[in-house]
Amino acid sequence: MTSIIESRIIASQELIWSLSNGMEKPFCIKVAEPYQIDASTWVCSILLDGLEEHPRNIYGVSSLQALCQAVNHVGDFFGHLMNKGEKFIYPQDRTVFDKQFLSSIFRLNIAVG
């Protein structure tokens, strides 16, 4: 099966995870181009490079569904951690990636405030 290393990366974002204990962990979200594995199954791999060693394969019945599910998976990751008080920072200018911005990207229903 094709891995994210073998697939073409179609989107990425570098961020810094500012943990509640004060430590910072840089990482990069990588989303690969969806690929078909059989007549009715597509896979879109995502990798939280710097946090995880292996990509997560997200499945769908079409390339669009697999891609949308993968992006939603990334949104769920952020939403869960941000609701627990974790923060994410853009490394370029140290701007905080806040819940309101997250909600506008992923259309999540998370408490903003």
N, C-alpha and C positions, 0 to 999 in steps of 0.2 A: 504494500500500500504506500502511496506517496506521502511523504512527510512535509511539514512546513518548510523544511530546508530545501526540498526538491521543488516545491510549489513556488509560484511567483507571489511575492508579498505585494498586496494591492493597497494596504493602508497600514500606517504605524504611527505611534505617538510615544514620545519619551516623556516620562514623568518621574517625580520623586515621591516616594511614600514617606510621609512624615508620621512615624509611629507615635502612639500615645506616650511611649517611654522617652521620647526626645530623639531617638535615633532616626536616621534617614536612610532610605534604601532606593537607589535609582533603578529604574526598570524601563522596558519598552514593550508596549502592546504591539503585536504583529498579527495582522489578519491576512491570510493567504487567499489566493483566487480559488473559488470552489471548483471541485473536479468531480466527475461522474465515476462511480465505482461499479454500477450495474444499471440496468434499464430504468430503474425507478429510484435510485439512491444517489444523492450527491453529498459531498463532504466539504466543509469549510473549516480549515484548521486555524486555531488562534494560539498564540504563545505569549505568555507574560514573561518575556525574556529578562532574566535577572531575579525572578521570583520562583520560576518553575523550570525544571530541566526538560520536560516533555510537553509537546503541544497537546491541546485538547481538540479532538475531532468532533465537530458538531454536524449532525446529519439532517437532511431534508429530502423532500421528494422532487425538488428542483434546485437549480443553482441559486435562485433568488431566495427560496425558503432557507436553505443552508446558510447563506450569507446573512440574512436577517436574524436567524437564530443565533449565529455566532456573535453578531454585534449586540444583541440583547443579552447574551451571556456575559459579555464584558460589562455592560451596564449593570447587570445584577451583582457582579463582583464589586464594582465601585459602590453601588447603593448599599449593599450589606455592610461594608466596612465603614462607609461614611455615617451610617446610622449608628454605628458603635463608637463614633467620635474620631475615627482616623481621618487624616487629611492628605491630600495629594497636591503637589506643587509643580508648576511648569518650570523646568530647569533654566530656560532662557532668561526669565525675568523674575522668578520666584513668586509669581502670581498664584494664589490659591485656586485650585480647581474646585469650586464650591457646589453645593447641592442644587442651587438654582440653575447653574450652567449645566450640570449633569442631567437634570430633569429636561432641559431644553433639547439636549442631544438625544437622549434615550427615551424621552417621553415616559419617564418613570413617575410613579406616584409615591414620592418620598417627602417626608416632612421637611419643609424649607423654613429656616429660621434660626 
